[in-house]
Amino acid sequence: MPDTMLKLTGIKQTFHQGGTDLAVLRGIELELMEGEIVALVGPSGSGKSTLMNLIGCLDTPSRGEYWLNGQSVSELSDDELAHIRNKEIGFVFQTFNLLARATALQNVELPLIYSGTSPARRLEMAQEALARVDLADRIDHRPNQLSGGQHQRVAIARALVNRPSIILADEPTGNLDSTTGSEILALFDRLYQEGNTLILVTHDQSVAGHAHRILTLEDGAIRRDERIK
């Protein structure tokens, strides 16, 4: 049986705006297993981004418990959360977030620099990650020398390089044409087959269709949890 990778219990998130409290998440209960590929869907304002930020350790909940690989991360300090993000979470963003003046290799090395990995080991790990996304021949290219799909592949390599527990992809095909988007989704399918755990946050049903489980968020709560494969 796969191990429980992530567990959320009674998660609530409230923001204070203009003297009033705005409840954004209302008691989230969720377990994800190691090796799952899950889509998180829902309309604008449903709480997807807030939940994504909590799962990615970019924020902490107002109430409730978040366990990641058996460790409670709900009440960690900012420095401790930064360490968890670096080691446990690989982020893939719609806007790629690449450094314009850095090569593909240098962009992929960034998380390893933050984690204190030696230069020789950084080079080896970054080259390996770029090879996994079929960019071994583009390691010295800068973003202005790469296509949109190659930008996203570099971003995925950067997410993979620390061998994280979870790859968290926010609208990963949102800035790509349909053909390139399909290629990126095929890459996610391959990463899943290799044993990676992926969460795809999306409005796009064609993206969600690549998941094996779809979580539908409405009004700050998970209204549906469907296993489709």
Beta strands, then each sheet from edge to edge (+ up, - down):
strand 1: 4-17
strand 2: 20-33
strand 3: 37-41
strand 4: 63-68
strand 5: 71-72
strand 6: 89-93
strand 7: 166-170
strand 8: 197-201
strand 9: 213-218
strand 10: 221-227
sheet 1: 2+ 1- 4+ 5-
sheet 2: 6+ 7+ 8+ 3+ 9+ 10-
end
